[in-house]
Amino acid sequence: MFRRLLSPSRLAGMASLSTAAGLFSGYTLSHAEESSTSEPKVALSKKEFRSFKVFQTTPLSSNTALIRVQLPSDTKLGLTVASCLSITAEIDGQTVGRPYTPCSAADTLGYAEFVIKAYPPREDGKPGGMGRHLTSLKVGDEIQMKGPWKKYGYVANDFKHLGMICGGTGLTPMYQVVQAILNNPEDDTKVSMLYANRTEEDILLKDRLDALAAQHPEQFRVTYTLDTADEKWQGETGYVTQAMVERCLFTSSEDGAQIFVCGPPPMMKAVSGNKTEKKKQGELAGCLKVCGFTSDNVFKF
């Protein structure tokens, strides 16, 4: 229904990468995808996994970390907005692969960054442990990546108002879109985000989100809701409900509005209904259906 073009975005205010000089190896400029001289080279390939060296890790909470991997200085990762990539590793004698969405802007040159959460061991017998593996990596270790894989083709100004409901690491595709919007002076889309977590410690990239809201008060608003909060907490409390959606985002009657949803399966089930086994959108359910929204104006990442 919508045009599928890219809007350039730029992640402002990132720390200098000069200290990383000399740390990168395992990927050379000759690996970059061929491109015109006016366009940055692309690091990723859909045909093969490529190695990228970790040059910085920063703990964000007791079980999450921000990981930066090095790219050649004139090279971007190669993701569209919004898309993900695959990471693979040998863990406990098994090959494990998982999709991840970078939180660096799509056109960032020289590095890519990820917010990674270490989940408890799986109990269903399937290979797991990728989050724990990635958060344990040290500077100089390598990550195997392949892609990108398109999730949603965001187009500037397709919507007047974009609502985002996310939980935990479900923030990452939303953050990718937010950056694309706010760093594009020609994109007038208003964004309202409702970000759910168990505790305040679990809120990822809160400083960045708050900074964007302060810099763009007329265009971006973020509301946090916690399962558990003390008396000092000034945000929302409890699971996402119909009343919370209508109070913090908008009602289903608003013209030109769209909602993106991404989070753990229990949250998705309660908010929008889960995607099907074949990764299709599936029927709309949960509180968004109660609110009066339809499948046409809700997208599940």
N, C-alpha and C positions, 0 to 999 in steps of 0.2 A: 504494500500500500504506500510505502514511503520511499523516497529516493535514498540511495545508499552511497553517500560520498563521505570523505574523511574531513574532519576539521582539525587543523594542527593545534597542538597544545604544548605547553612548556611548563615544567615543574620549576617554579621559582624558589629562590632562597636555599638551594641545596648546598651542602658543605663542599669545599674545594676538593678536587680529586688529585691535587698535585702530590700529596703524600703517598699516593698509590703508585707513582711512577716506578717502573722496574719490577713491580710485583706480578705483572701479567705475563703468562706464558700459556702454551697449550692451545692457543688460537691465534692465527696470524692474519694479516690483511688479505692474504691470498685466499682465505676461506670465505671472505665476505661475498655476498651475492653481487653479481654484476649490476651496476646501475649507472645512470648518466652522471657526468661530472658535476652537475648542479644539485644532485640529490645525495644525501648521506648513504653510505653503504649499509647493508643489512646483515646482521650477525646470524640470525636463525636460518634453518633450512627445514622444510617439510619432509625432506627425503632422508635425512640422517640426524642422529644425535651428535651434537658438538660439545666440546669441553670448554668450560669457562671457569676462571679462577676466582675464588672468594677473596676479597680484599678488605672486607669490614663486616663485623657482626656486632650487633647492639641488642642486649636484652631489653624487651619491652615490658615483660611481666614474668611471673614464675614459670610460664610454659610457652611463651612466644618470643620471637626474636626478629629483628630487622636485619636482613642479609643483603649485602651488595656484592655483585659479581662484576668483574672487569670486562669491558669491551674495548676494541681499538678506539682511539680518541675521535676518529671521524666516522664512527659507526653507531647506528641505532639498533635496538633489538629487533624491530621489524613487525611490531604488533599494530593492528588497527584498533579502533575504539568501537566496541569493546571485544577483546579476544583474550585467549589464554594460551599457554604452552604446556608441553609435557616435560616432566623431569623423571629420570630413571636412575636407579642405583641398585647395587647388590647389597641386600640386607639379610643377615642371618642365613646366607646360602641361597637366597631366593632373589629373583629379579622383580623389583617393585617399581611401578610407574604410577604417577599421579599428575593430574592437571593443576596448574597454579596460574594465578593472575598477578602479574607484577603490579606494584603500587607506584612505580616511577612512570612519568608521563611517556606517552607513546613516541615522542620525538626526542627524548633525552639521548644525548650522545655520550659515549665513553663508559657507561655503566648501566646496570639495571638493578632494581632493588625489589625485595619480596618481604612480606610479612608472613612468617611461618609459625604455625602452632603445633606443638608436640602433643599428640593425643595419646591416651592410654593404649596399651597393647590390644589388638583385636582379639575377640573371643569366638569368632566364627570360622577360624581355621584359614582364612584368606591371608595372602601376603600383606603385611603392613609395616608400620614403623617409619614411614618416609619423613613425617614431621619431626620425630625424635632424631632421625639421622641428620636432617638438614640443620636443626638447631644445635647439633653437636659439632658441626664443621668449624674448623679453625682457618685463620688467614693462610692462604696458600693451597688449601684443599680445592678440589675441582667438582663442578656440578655438570651433569650431562643434560642438555636441553634440546628440544626439537619443537618445531611449529612454525608459525602460529596457527591457532584454530579459532576461527571467527565464532563469537557468541551472539553478538548483536551489532548491526551496522548503524551506529549512532550518526545522525545528521543534524547539524546545527539548525536550530529554530523549527524543527519538526513539531515541537510541542511548546505551548505557552508556559506550562507548569509541569515539572517533572517531580514526582514523589518517589522517594526511595525508602524501602523498609529492609533493613539488613540486620544480621546478627553475627557476632563473632568475626571470623575471617571472611564472612560474606560481604564485609565492607569493601574488599579489594576491587571487584569490578565496578562498584559504585564510585569509588575514589578515582578510578581511571576515567569515568565519564565526567565526574565533577571537575577534574583538572582540565579536560578538554573544553568544557563549557566556560569556565571562569578565565581561562587563559586565551580565549578567543574573543576579542573585542567586538566581533560581528555577531556573536551568539547572545541573544537576549533571553534565553530560556531561564525561567526562575526554577530553583531547585529547593525542595524541602526534604530533609532526611530525618528518618526516625531510626535510631541505632540502638538495638537491644543487646544487653549483656547481663551476665549473672551478677557481677560485682563491678565496682568502679575500677578496680585494678585491671579488669578484663577489657576495658575500652581501648581499642587500638588506634594509634595515631591521633589521639585526642588533641594534642597540641597543634597539629597541622589542621585538623578540622576547625578548631576554634579560631585559628589564625585566618583561615579562609573566610569564615563567617564574619570576622571583624573587618576584613578587607573588602568584603562584598556584601554589606548588610542588606541591600535592597534585592540581592539576587540569590543568596544562599543562606539557608537557615538549617541548623542541625539541632535535634532534640534527642537526648539520651534517656533510655528507660532501663532500670535495673531490676533484676529479680529480688535482690536483697540490698537494702540501703539503710544507712543510719539517719539520725535526725538532722544531720548537717547537709544531707543530699538535697539539692534544689531542682533536680530534674524529675522526670516521670518515674513511677514505680509500678512494677508488675508487668505481666505479659502484654503484648500488643493486642488491643481490643478495637472494636468498632468506634467507640467513643474517642480513643486515643488517636486513631487514624484521622477522624474528622476534626479533632482539635489541633493536631500537630501537622497534618498535611493539608487535606482538602476533602470536600464531599464529592460524591460521584456525579453531581450535577454541574461541576465546574467545567467550563468549555475549554477544549484544547489541552486536557490533562492526561498524563500517563503515569503509571506506577511500575517501578522495577522492584523485584523482590529477590533476595538472596540470603541464605542462612542455613543452619543445620536442619535436617529433616523434620524434627518436631515443631520447630518454628514455622517452617514452610507449610506444614500440614495445617497448622492453626490459622495462618494468615491468608494463604492463597491456594492451599492444596499442593501436594508434591507433583513434580514432573513424573512422567510414566517411565517404565523400565527402559524404553528405547530413547530416553532423554527428550521426548516430546513434551510440549507444554502441558498437555492434559487438561481436564476440565477445571475451571475456576471453582474454588471452594473456600472455606474458612471465613474469617471476618470481612475480607474484602468483598466476597459475594454478598454477605449480609449488608454491607454498606451500599450495595447497589451497583458496584463495578461489574464489568463484563470482561470476557477474555480478550476483547479488542483493545482494552486500555490497561491491561496488566501483562507484564512480561516477567517470567521466572528464569533467573540465571541458573 
